[in-house]
């Protein structure tokens, strides 16, 4: 998994037993591999930008190589033989996402584009790959995002408590799960900017010497500008009803350039951008979640959890609802999205739908992703006729963890062996 923050590749290696929402997940190991600076700059140059098709094509193949190397590094660190891994789920790197749609060549078109060539990954690893998860949901009338609610519901649903899962990556999103409910009542959407605006401001102000606000230190000494914050929160995106999705198209270079045109000091500008993330999440809760359900607790994951200033602002903004880190329910804050796409790949391998139409706006549940087999014939899983050869047989992953690895765990105790240092 590599997200809109463009900070690197998150890898999780998991075992799954069972199927659907009764599945149990055991996280064997996880690790984050930073992008080389040159790769990050190249990705920024082609993300929602006029770019040369040759650059996009080359990056597509370069990322395939980097994803394969990241998996190999993670497996080696976790002492997991690569040949015991049966399936790879690769989200890829989004360079364009237009979930709201627009008119193009006489058609109203919604589109999404992720790169990271799956053929390279399977050639380097010898493992079947499932990729391009978002396209099928878009084709079915959805926004193509968010897709993580499938995992949120699997791991965080509760019989008696209303829960909201918030992930603060480049973009922030939430999944609201009423107590004792089916997926039909799950509400999920992108709330607005997460780390993206903060990161861009820091990078441009420091001329690339820093690419994020480490420990929220810059924002901590700045003063929030209430007038600018109020103006930013009046943006129509925050008032738009879900389902909705956001990205670099709304909060990229043009948005940041306008902020830099203000007369605020660097510290005050970054403090205000940090407040925008916190307040827009709280606004989404007040406008769209609380009118529909009781919220007893919020569980936060993603790189934003490593920014104490942002977390302090968020807790203040959602008070009196407690905002806890997702580790409180056993889910590593840095590995959540990588785990999610591993689970989605597993479901796809068994021909089971894994989008949540109430979250994406799709007309129906659909099987996500495209299959790149490794070319080695193997028996087809007996659980689902026609299921991908790389799927675990009978719905159960066949890799067995070595001692002293964690025992099989349920949705309430998912753990990760390696804690990454990603922000």
CORKAWO-V245509 format. One record per helix or strand. SS is the DSSP state (H for helix, E for strand). FROM is the first residue (numbers start at 0). TO is the last residue. If there is no record, write none. Layout:
BEGIN
SS_FROM_TO ; SS_FROM_TO
END
This chain:
BEGIN
E_7_16 ; H_19_21 ; E_23_33 ; H_36_45 ; H_52_76 ; H_81_83 ; E_87_89 ; E_92_103 ; E_106_114 ; H_117_124 ; E_128_130 ; H_133_138 ; H_148_155 ; E_162_167 ; E_170_176 ; H_182_184 ; E_186_192 ; H_195_204 ; H_213_220 ; H_225_232 ; H_235_238 ; H_247_250 ; H_252_259 ; H_265_288 ; E_296_300 ; H_302_305 ; H_307_317 ; E_321_324 ; H_325_328 ; H_335_348 ; H_356_359 ; E_369_371 ; H_392_394
END
